[in-house]
Amino acid sequence: MLVRTMADAEGLVNALKRLLKGAGMTYADVAVHLLVSESTVKRWFADRNFSLQRVDVICELLCVEWHDVI
């Protein structure tokens, strides 16, 4: 079960990265929108450690629904 969870988390993070790149946005843009440092955003993506609230806000920034990302 853990493998599936890790694979799902990796897929979500990879999808968010693709969407950010496609929108011409950077981790710095996400950081400004979330009022955190760029290094914090980089750590979230590297560790695949997002709360659902953070995913929701990133999706809002990208103008997509979170359920369309996964």
PyMOL Python script that loads the backbone (N, CA, C, O; Angstrom):
from pymol import cmd

cmd.read_pdbstr("""\
ATOM      1  N   MET A   1       0.816  -1.187   0.000  1.00  0.00           N
ATOM      2  CA  MET A   1       0.000   0.000   0.000  1.00  0.00           C
ATOM      3  C   MET A   1       0.867   1.262   0.000  1.00  0.00           C
ATOM      4  O   MET A   1       0.513   2.250  -0.643  1.00  0.00           O
ATOM      5  N   LEU A   2       1.985   1.241   0.704  1.00  0.00           N
ATOM      6  CA  LEU A   2       2.869   2.394   0.751  1.00  0.00           C
ATOM      7  C   LEU A   2       3.412   2.741  -0.628  1.00  0.00           C
ATOM      8  O   LEU A   2       3.517   3.919  -0.968  1.00  0.00           O
ATOM      9  N   VAL A   3       3.756   1.742  -1.422  1.00  0.00           N
ATOM     10  CA  VAL A   3       4.286   1.991  -2.763  1.00  0.00           C
ATOM     11  C   VAL A   3       3.266   2.748  -3.596  1.00  0.00           C
ATOM     12  O   VAL A   3       3.619   3.697  -4.296  1.00  0.00           O
ATOM     13  N   ARG A   4       2.002   2.339  -3.527  1.00  0.00           N
ATOM     14  CA  ARG A   4       0.964   3.026  -4.285  1.00  0.00           C
ATOM     15  C   ARG A   4       0.850   4.475  -3.820  1.00  0.00           C
ATOM     16  O   ARG A   4       0.723   5.380  -4.645  1.00  0.00           O
ATOM     17  N   THR A   5       0.892   4.698  -2.538  1.00  0.00           N
ATOM     18  CA  THR A   5       0.799   6.048  -1.998  1.00  0.00           C
ATOM     19  C   THR A   5       1.963   6.901  -2.490  1.00  0.00           C
ATOM     20  O   THR A   5       1.763   8.044  -2.901  1.00  0.00           O
ATOM     21  N   MET A   6       3.169   6.359  -2.452  1.00  0.00           N
ATOM     22  CA  MET A   6       4.338   7.105  -2.918  1.00  0.00           C
ATOM     23  C   MET A   6       4.248   7.360  -4.420  1.00  0.00           C
ATOM     24  O   MET A   6       4.608   8.441  -4.885  1.00  0.00           O
ATOM     25  N   ALA A   7       3.772   6.378  -5.178  1.00  0.00           N
ATOM     26  CA  ALA A   7       3.622   6.557  -6.621  1.00  0.00           C
ATOM     27  C   ALA A   7       2.582   7.622  -6.917  1.00  0.00           C
ATOM     28  O   ALA A   7       2.766   8.431  -7.826  1.00  0.00           O
ATOM     29  N   ASP A   8       1.491   7.632  -6.160  1.00  0.00           N
ATOM     30  CA  ASP A   8       0.462   8.653  -6.342  1.00  0.00           C
ATOM     31  C   ASP A   8       1.005  10.041  -6.021  1.00  0.00           C
ATOM     32  O   ASP A   8       0.740  11.001  -6.746  1.00  0.00           O
ATOM     33  N   ALA A   9       1.756  10.144  -4.946  1.00  0.00           N
ATOM     34  CA  ALA A   9       2.335  11.440  -4.555  1.00  0.00           C
ATOM     35  C   ALA A   9       3.307  11.921  -5.618  1.00  0.00           C
ATOM     36  O   ALA A   9       3.319  13.101  -5.968  1.00  0.00           O
ATOM     37  N   GLU A  10       4.117  11.013  -6.128  1.00  0.00           N
ATOM     38  CA  GLU A  10       5.077  11.379  -7.171  1.00  0.00           C
ATOM     39  C   GLU A  10       4.347  11.828  -8.438  1.00  0.00           C
ATOM     40  O   GLU A  10       4.748  12.802  -9.075  1.00  0.00           O
ATOM     41  N   GLY A  11       3.288  11.127  -8.798  1.00  0.00           N
ATOM     42  CA  GLY A  11       2.508  11.503  -9.972  1.00  0.00           C
ATOM     43  C   GLY A  11       1.881  12.878  -9.828  1.00  0.00           C
ATOM     44  O   GLY A  11       1.865  13.666 -10.774  1.00  0.00           O
ATOM     45  N   LEU A  12       1.362  13.166  -8.633  1.00  0.00           N
ATOM     46  CA  LEU A  12       0.766  14.478  -8.382  1.00  0.00           C
ATOM     47  C   LEU A  12       1.809  15.581  -8.488  1.00  0.00           C
ATOM     48  O   LEU A  12       1.573  16.604  -9.130  1.00  0.00           O
ATOM     49  N   VAL A  13       2.948  15.375  -7.865  1.00  0.00           N
ATOM     50  CA  VAL A  13       4.018  16.375  -7.905  1.00  0.00           C
ATOM     51  C   VAL A  13       4.507  16.578  -9.337  1.00  0.00           C
ATOM     52  O   VAL A  13       4.717  17.713  -9.766  1.00  0.00           O
ATOM     53  N   ASN A  14       4.688  15.489 -10.075  1.00  0.00           N
ATOM     54  CA  ASN A  14       5.131  15.611 -11.468  1.00  0.00           C
ATOM     55  C   ASN A  14       4.105  16.354 -12.310  1.00  0.00           C
ATOM     56  O   ASN A  14       4.472  17.154 -13.171  1.00  0.00           O
ATOM     57  N   ALA A  15       2.829  16.100 -12.072  1.00  0.00           N
ATOM     58  CA  ALA A  15       1.777  16.802 -12.805  1.00  0.00           C
ATOM     59  C   ALA A  15       1.794  18.299 -12.473  1.00  0.00           C
ATOM     60  O   ALA A  15       1.657  19.137 -13.364  1.00  0.00           O
ATOM     61  N   LEU A  16       1.960  18.625 -11.205  1.00  0.00           N
ATOM     62  CA  LEU A  16       2.031  20.039 -10.819  1.00  0.00           C
ATOM     63  C   LEU A  16       3.241  20.717 -11.463  1.00  0.00           C
ATOM     64  O   LEU A  16       3.140  21.852 -11.930  1.00  0.00           O
ATOM     65  N   LYS A  17       4.369  20.036 -11.489  1.00  0.00           N
ATOM     66  CA  LYS A  17       5.570  20.587 -12.130  1.00  0.00           C
ATOM     67  C   LYS A  17       5.320  20.863 -13.614  1.00  0.00           C
ATOM     68  O   LYS A  17       5.686  21.920 -14.128  1.00  0.00           O
ATOM     69  N   ARG A  18       4.689  19.897 -14.297  1.00  0.00           N
ATOM     70  CA  ARG A  18       4.385  20.084 -15.728  1.00  0.00           C
ATOM     71  C   ARG A  18       3.447  21.269 -15.946  1.00  0.00           C
ATOM     72  O   ARG A  18       3.642  22.066 -16.863  1.00  0.00           O
ATOM     73  N   LEU A  19       2.437  21.374 -15.101  1.00  0.00           N
ATOM     74  CA  LEU A  19       1.493  22.475 -15.228  1.00  0.00           C
ATOM     75  C   LEU A  19       2.161  23.820 -14.973  1.00  0.00           C
ATOM     76  O   LEU A  19       1.896  24.793 -15.679  1.00  0.00           O
ATOM     77  N   LEU A  20       3.020  23.874 -13.972  1.00  0.00           N
ATOM     78  CA  LEU A  20       3.751  25.119 -13.695  1.00  0.00           C
ATOM     79  C   LEU A  20       4.622  25.504 -14.884  1.00  0.00           C
ATOM     80  O   LEU A  20       4.626  26.655 -15.321  1.00  0.00           O
ATOM     81  N   LYS A  21       5.353  24.530 -15.394  1.00  0.00           N
ATOM     82  CA  LYS A  21       6.228  24.792 -16.537  1.00  0.00           C
ATOM     83  C   LYS A  21       5.405  25.246 -17.741  1.00  0.00           C
ATOM     84  O   LYS A  21       5.777  26.202 -18.421  1.00  0.00           O
ATOM     85  N   GLY A  22       4.298  24.570 -18.004  1.00  0.00           N
ATOM     86  CA  GLY A  22       3.439  24.931 -19.121  1.00  0.00           C
ATOM     87  C   GLY A  22       2.862  26.325 -18.997  1.00  0.00           C
ATOM     88  O   GLY A  22       2.615  26.996 -19.999  1.00  0.00           O
ATOM     89  N   ALA A  23       2.647  26.762 -17.764  1.00  0.00           N
ATOM     90  CA  ALA A  23       2.108  28.097 -17.517  1.00  0.00           C
ATOM     91  C   ALA A  23       3.215  29.148 -17.438  1.00  0.00           C
ATOM     92  O   ALA A  23       2.940  30.336 -17.268  1.00  0.00           O
ATOM     93  N   GLY A  24       4.468  28.703 -17.563  1.00  0.00           N
ATOM     94  CA  GLY A  24       5.591  29.638 -17.478  1.00  0.00           C
ATOM     95  C   GLY A  24       5.817  30.152 -16.065  1.00  0.00           C
ATOM     96  O   GLY A  24       6.340  31.250 -15.875  1.00  0.00           O
ATOM     97  N   MET A  25       5.424  29.361 -15.077  1.00  0.00           N
ATOM     98  CA  MET A  25       5.575  29.765 -13.673  1.00  0.00           C
ATOM     99  C   MET A  25       6.724  29.014 -13.018  1.00  0.00           C
ATOM    100  O   MET A  25       7.098  27.916 -13.428  1.00  0.00           O
ATOM    101  N   THR A  26       7.258  29.634 -12.006  1.00  0.00           N
ATOM    102  CA  THR A  26       8.384  29.066 -11.277  1.00  0.00           C
ATOM    103  C   THR A  26       7.992  28.810  -9.825  1.00  0.00           C
ATOM    104  O   THR A  26       6.909  29.190  -9.379  1.00  0.00           O
ATOM    105  N   TYR A  27       8.892  28.161  -9.106  1.00  0.00           N
ATOM    106  CA  TYR A  27       8.674  27.973  -7.671  1.00  0.00           C
ATOM    107  C   TYR A  27       8.589  29.334  -6.976  1.00  0.00           C
ATOM    108  O   TYR A  27       7.874  29.483  -5.985  1.00  0.00           O
ATOM    109  N   ALA A  28       9.304  30.305  -7.485  1.00  0.00           N
ATOM    110  CA  ALA A  28       9.247  31.657  -6.907  1.00  0.00           C
ATOM    111  C   ALA A  28       7.835  32.222  -7.031  1.00  0.00           C
ATOM    112  O   ALA A  28       7.351  32.880  -6.111  1.00  0.00           O
ATOM    113  N   ASP A  29       7.174  31.971  -8.156  1.00  0.00           N
ATOM    114  CA  ASP A  29       5.798  32.438  -8.336  1.00  0.00           C
ATOM    115  C   ASP A  29       4.863  31.779  -7.319  1.00  0.00           C
ATOM    116  O   ASP A  29       3.987  32.428  -6.747  1.00  0.00           O
ATOM    117  N   VAL A  30       5.066  30.492  -7.110  1.00  0.00           N
ATOM    118  CA  VAL A  30       4.253  29.763  -6.129  1.00  0.00           C
ATOM    119  C   VAL A  30       4.510  30.337  -4.736  1.00  0.00           C
ATOM    120  O   VAL A  30       3.576  30.554  -3.965  1.00  0.00           O
ATOM    121  N   ALA A  31       5.772  30.577  -4.426  1.00  0.00           N
ATOM    122  CA  ALA A  31       6.140  31.109  -3.112  1.00  0.00           C
ATOM    123  C   ALA A  31       5.468  32.457  -2.853  1.00  0.00           C
ATOM    124  O   ALA A  31       4.943  32.688  -1.764  1.00  0.00           O
ATOM    125  N   VAL A  32       5.480  33.330  -3.829  1.00  0.00           N
ATOM    126  CA  VAL A  32       4.846  34.639  -3.672  1.00  0.00           C
ATOM    127  C   VAL A  32       3.349  34.465  -3.415  1.00  0.00           C
ATOM    128  O   VAL A  32       2.784  35.118  -2.538  1.00  0.00           O
ATOM    129  N   HIS A  33       2.720  33.591  -4.176  1.00  0.00           N
ATOM    130  CA  HIS A  33       1.277  33.362  -4.040  1.00  0.00           C
ATOM    131  C   HIS A  33       0.922  32.785  -2.673  1.00  0.00           C
ATOM    132  O   HIS A  33      -0.124  33.112  -2.113  1.00  0.00           O
ATOM    133  N   LEU A  34       1.790  31.930  -2.135  1.00  0.00           N
ATOM    134  CA  LEU A  34       1.531  31.276  -0.852  1.00  0.00           C
ATOM    135  C   LEU A  34       2.157  32.011   0.338  1.00  0.00           C
ATOM    136  O   LEU A  34       2.006  31.590   1.485  1.00  0.00           O
ATOM    137  N   LEU A  35       2.855  33.104   0.058  1.00  0.00           N
ATOM    138  CA  LEU A  35       3.502  33.902   1.104  1.00  0.00           C
ATOM    139  C   LEU A  35       4.508  33.094   1.919  1.00  0.00           C
ATOM    140  O   LEU A  35       4.557  33.189   3.146  1.00  0.00           O
ATOM    141  N   VAL A  36       5.312  32.292   1.206  1.00  0.00           N
ATOM    142  CA  VAL A  36       6.390  31.522   1.822  1.00  0.00           C
ATOM    143  C   VAL A  36       7.661  31.760   1.000  1.00  0.00           C
ATOM    144  O   VAL A  36       7.618  32.419  -0.039  1.00  0.00           O
ATOM    145  N   SER A  37       8.765  31.232   1.461  1.00  0.00           N
ATOM    146  CA  SER A  37      10.014  31.396   0.720  1.00  0.00           C
ATOM    147  C   SER A  37      10.081  30.413  -0.445  1.00  0.00           C
ATOM    148  O   SER A  37       9.424  29.373  -0.443  1.00  0.00           O
ATOM    149  N   GLU A  38      10.884  30.765  -1.430  1.00  0.00           N
ATOM    150  CA  GLU A  38      11.091  29.866  -2.564  1.00  0.00           C
ATOM    151  C   GLU A  38      11.711  28.554  -2.105  1.00  0.00           C
ATOM    152  O   GLU A  38      11.377  27.493  -2.632  1.00  0.00           O
ATOM    153  N   SER A  39      12.608  28.614  -1.130  1.00  0.00           N
ATOM    154  CA  SER A  39      13.238  27.387  -0.642  1.00  0.00           C
ATOM    155  C   SER A  39      12.214  26.463   0.021  1.00  0.00           C
ATOM    156  O   SER A  39      12.354  25.242  -0.040  1.00  0.00           O
ATOM    157  N   THR A  40      11.201  27.029   0.645  1.00  0.00           N
ATOM    158  CA  THR A  40      10.136  26.207   1.225  1.00  0.00           C
ATOM    159  C   THR A  40       9.386  25.463   0.133  1.00  0.00           C
ATOM    160  O   THR A  40       9.113  24.271   0.269  1.00  0.00           O
ATOM    161  N   VAL A  41       9.052  26.151  -0.944  1.00  0.00           N
ATOM    162  CA  VAL A  41       8.347  25.519  -2.059  1.00  0.00           C
ATOM    163  C   VAL A  41       9.214  24.436  -2.681  1.00  0.00           C
ATOM    164  O   VAL A  41       8.722  23.350  -2.987  1.00  0.00           O
ATOM    165  N   LYS A  42      10.493  24.714  -2.870  1.00  0.00           N
ATOM    166  CA  LYS A  42      11.407  23.707  -3.412  1.00  0.00           C
ATOM    167  C   LYS A  42      11.442  22.461  -2.531  1.00  0.00           C
ATOM    168  O   LYS A  42      11.467  21.336  -3.030  1.00  0.00           O
ATOM    169  N   ARG A  43      11.445  22.673  -1.226  1.00  0.00           N
ATOM    170  CA  ARG A  43      11.468  21.549  -0.288  1.00  0.00           C
ATOM    171  C   ARG A  43      10.172  20.746  -0.393  1.00  0.00           C
ATOM    172  O   ARG A  43      10.217  19.516  -0.387  1.00  0.00           O
ATOM    173  N   TRP A  44       9.014  21.415  -0.491  1.00  0.00           N
ATOM    174  CA  TRP A  44       7.742  20.710  -0.652  1.00  0.00           C
ATOM    175  C   TRP A  44       7.770  19.810  -1.881  1.00  0.00           C
ATOM    176  O   TRP A  44       7.362  18.650  -1.825  1.00  0.00           O
ATOM    177  N   PHE A  45       8.260  20.363  -2.997  1.00  0.00           N
ATOM    178  CA  PHE A  45       8.299  19.575  -4.228  1.00  0.00           C
ATOM    179  C   PHE A  45       9.312  18.444  -4.127  1.00  0.00           C
ATOM    180  O   PHE A  45       9.035  17.332  -4.576  1.00  0.00           O
ATOM    181  N   ALA A  46      10.466  18.704  -3.552  1.00  0.00           N
ATOM    182  CA  ALA A  46      11.497  17.665  -3.429  1.00  0.00           C
ATOM    183  C   ALA A  46      11.054  16.541  -2.499  1.00  0.00           C
ATOM    184  O   ALA A  46      11.292  15.365  -2.775  1.00  0.00           O
ATOM    185  N   ASP A  47      10.408  16.912  -1.398  1.00  0.00           N
ATOM    186  CA  ASP A  47       9.968  15.914  -0.413  1.00  0.00           C
ATOM    187  C   ASP A  47       8.599  15.327  -0.746  1.00  0.00           C
ATOM    188  O   ASP A  47       8.152  14.373  -0.110  1.00  0.00           O
ATOM    189  N   ARG A  48       7.937  15.907  -1.751  1.00  0.00           N
ATOM    190  CA  ARG A  48       6.557  15.508  -2.095  1.00  0.00           C
ATOM    191  C   ARG A  48       5.666  15.619  -0.869  1.00  0.00           C
ATOM    192  O   ARG A  48       4.900  14.710  -0.547  1.00  0.00           O
ATOM    193  N   ASN A  49       5.785  16.754  -0.196  1.00  0.00           N
ATOM    194  CA  ASN A  49       5.104  16.960   1.076  1.00  0.00           C
ATOM    195  C   ASN A  49       4.181  18.175   0.981  1.00  0.00           C
ATOM    196  O   ASN A  49       4.582  19.299   1.281  1.00  0.00           O
ATOM    197  N   PHE A  50       2.947  17.932   0.561  1.00  0.00           N
ATOM    198  CA  PHE A  50       1.966  18.995   0.407  1.00  0.00           C
ATOM    199  C   PHE A  50       0.725  18.674   1.215  1.00  0.00           C
ATOM    200  O   PHE A  50       0.269  17.531   1.239  1.00  0.00           O
ATOM    201  N   SER A  51       0.184  19.675   1.871  1.00  0.00           N
ATOM    202  CA  SER A  51      -1.150  19.488   2.445  1.00  0.00           C
ATOM    203  C   SER A  51      -2.152  19.644   1.303  1.00  0.00           C
ATOM    204  O   SER A  51      -1.832  20.214   0.260  1.00  0.00           O
ATOM    205  N   LEU A  52      -3.344  19.142   1.505  1.00  0.00           N
ATOM    206  CA  LEU A  52      -4.375  19.312   0.482  1.00  0.00           C
ATOM    207  C   LEU A  52      -4.683  20.786   0.259  1.00  0.00           C
ATOM    208  O   LEU A  52      -4.988  21.204  -0.858  1.00  0.00           O
ATOM    209  N   GLN A  53      -4.601  21.560   1.317  1.00  0.00           N
ATOM    210  CA  GLN A  53      -4.832  23.003   1.196  1.00  0.00           C
ATOM    211  C   GLN A  53      -3.790  23.643   0.278  1.00  0.00           C
ATOM    212  O   GLN A  53      -4.129  24.497  -0.541  1.00  0.00           O
ATOM    213  N   ARG A  54      -2.533  23.238   0.410  1.00  0.00           N
ATOM    214  CA  ARG A  54      -1.478  23.793  -0.449  1.00  0.00           C
ATOM    215  C   ARG A  54      -1.694  23.381  -1.897  1.00  0.00           C
ATOM    216  O   ARG A  54      -1.541  24.195  -2.808  1.00  0.00           O
ATOM    217  N   VAL A  55      -2.050  22.121  -2.112  1.00  0.00           N
ATOM    218  CA  VAL A  55      -2.326  21.662  -3.477  1.00  0.00           C
ATOM    219  C   VAL A  55      -3.469  22.475  -4.065  1.00  0.00           C
ATOM    220  O   VAL A  55      -3.420  22.878  -5.227  1.00  0.00           O
ATOM    221  N   ASP A  56      -4.486  22.712  -3.269  1.00  0.00           N
ATOM    222  CA  ASP A  56      -5.634  23.484  -3.721  1.00  0.00           C
ATOM    223  C   ASP A  56      -5.235  24.903  -4.117  1.00  0.00           C
ATOM    224  O   ASP A  56      -5.699  25.416  -5.135  1.00  0.00           O
ATOM    225  N   VAL A  57      -4.390  25.531  -3.328  1.00  0.00           N
ATOM    226  CA  VAL A  57      -3.953  26.903  -3.622  1.00  0.00           C
ATOM    227  C   VAL A  57      -3.069  26.930  -4.872  1.00  0.00           C
ATOM    228  O   VAL A  57      -3.173  27.854  -5.679  1.00  0.00           O
ATOM    229  N   ILE A  58      -2.213  25.942  -5.037  1.00  0.00           N
ATOM    230  CA  ILE A  58      -1.377  25.872  -6.239  1.00  0.00           C
ATOM    231  C   ILE A  58      -2.255  25.671  -7.470  1.00  0.00           C
ATOM    232  O   ILE A  58      -2.021  26.278  -8.514  1.00  0.00           O
ATOM    233  N   CYS A  59      -3.259  24.819  -7.340  1.00  0.00           N
ATOM    234  CA  CYS A  59      -4.192  24.620  -8.455  1.00  0.00           C
ATOM    235  C   CYS A  59      -4.952  25.908  -8.776  1.00  0.00           C
ATOM    236  O   CYS A  59      -5.189  26.224  -9.942  1.00  0.00           O
ATOM    237  N   GLU A  60      -5.326  26.637  -7.744  1.00  0.00           N
ATOM    238  CA  GLU A  60      -5.990  27.927  -7.941  1.00  0.00           C
ATOM    239  C   GLU A  60      -5.080  28.867  -8.726  1.00  0.00           C
ATOM    240  O   GLU A  60      -5.525  29.538  -9.657  1.00  0.00           O
ATOM    241  N   LEU A  61      -3.818  28.911  -8.353  1.00  0.00           N
ATOM    242  CA  LEU A  61      -2.836  29.734  -9.056  1.00  0.00           C
ATOM    243  C   LEU A  61      -2.740  29.336 -10.525  1.00  0.00           C
ATOM    244  O   LEU A  61      -2.583  30.191 -11.396  1.00  0.00           O
ATOM    245  N   LEU A  62      -2.833  28.040 -10.796  1.00  0.00           N
ATOM    246  CA  LEU A  62      -2.736  27.516 -12.158  1.00  0.00           C
ATOM    247  C   LEU A  62      -4.071  27.534 -12.903  1.00  0.00           C
ATOM    248  O   LEU A  62      -4.133  27.202 -14.087  1.00  0.00           O
ATOM    249  N   CYS A  63      -5.136  27.923 -12.199  1.00  0.00           N
ATOM    250  CA  CYS A  63      -6.492  27.959 -12.775  1.00  0.00           C
ATOM    251  C   CYS A  63      -6.946  26.571 -13.246  1.00  0.00           C
ATOM    252  O   CYS A  63      -7.530  26.426 -14.320  1.00  0.00           O
ATOM    253  N   VAL A  64      -6.666  25.561 -12.422  1.00  0.00           N
ATOM    254  CA  VAL A  64      -7.131  24.200 -12.692  1.00  0.00           C
ATOM    255  C   VAL A  64      -7.787  23.665 -11.427  1.00  0.00           C
ATOM    256  O   VAL A  64      -7.518  24.146 -10.326  1.00  0.00           O
ATOM    257  N   GLU A  65      -8.642  22.674 -11.593  1.00  0.00           N
ATOM    258  CA  GLU A  65      -9.236  21.980 -10.451  1.00  0.00           C
ATOM    259  C   GLU A  65      -8.280  20.873 -10.030  1.00  0.00           C
ATOM    260  O   GLU A  65      -7.686  20.205 -10.876  1.00  0.00           O
ATOM    261  N   TRP A  66      -8.132  20.677  -8.716  1.00  0.00           N
ATOM    262  CA  TRP A  66      -7.153  19.689  -8.246  1.00  0.00           C
ATOM    263  C   TRP A  66      -7.490  18.289  -8.740  1.00  0.00           C
ATOM    264  O   TRP A  66      -6.581  17.502  -9.005  1.00  0.00           O
ATOM    265  N   HIS A  67      -8.758  17.962  -8.870  1.00  0.00           N
ATOM    266  CA  HIS A  67      -9.108  16.611  -9.311  1.00  0.00           C
ATOM    267  C   HIS A  67      -8.762  16.387 -10.784  1.00  0.00           C
ATOM    268  O   HIS A  67      -8.708  15.242 -11.233  1.00  0.00           O
ATOM    269  N   ASP A  68      -8.526  17.465 -11.544  1.00  0.00           N
ATOM    270  CA  ASP A  68      -8.092  17.328 -12.933  1.00  0.00           C
ATOM    271  C   ASP A  68      -6.587  17.078 -13.036  1.00  0.00           C
ATOM    272  O   ASP A  68      -6.090  16.656 -14.080  1.00  0.00           O
ATOM    273  N   VAL A  69      -5.875  17.341 -11.950  1.00  0.00           N
ATOM    274  CA  VAL A  69      -4.421  17.159 -11.937  1.00  0.00           C
ATOM    275  C   VAL A  69      -4.066  15.698 -11.777  1.00  0.00           C
ATOM    276  O   VAL A  69      -3.098  15.229 -12.375  1.00  0.00           O
ATOM    277  N   ILE A  70      -4.827  14.971 -10.986  1.00  0.00           N
ATOM    278  CA  ILE A  70      -4.494  13.575 -10.681  1.00  0.00           C
ATOM    279  C   ILE A  70      -5.134  12.601 -11.637  1.00  0.00           C
ATOM    280  O   ILE A  70      -4.944  11.392 -11.505  1.00  0.00           O
TER     281      ILE A  70
END
""", "prot")
cmd.dss("prot")
cmd.show_as("cartoon", "prot")
cmd.util.cbc("prot")
cmd.orient("prot")
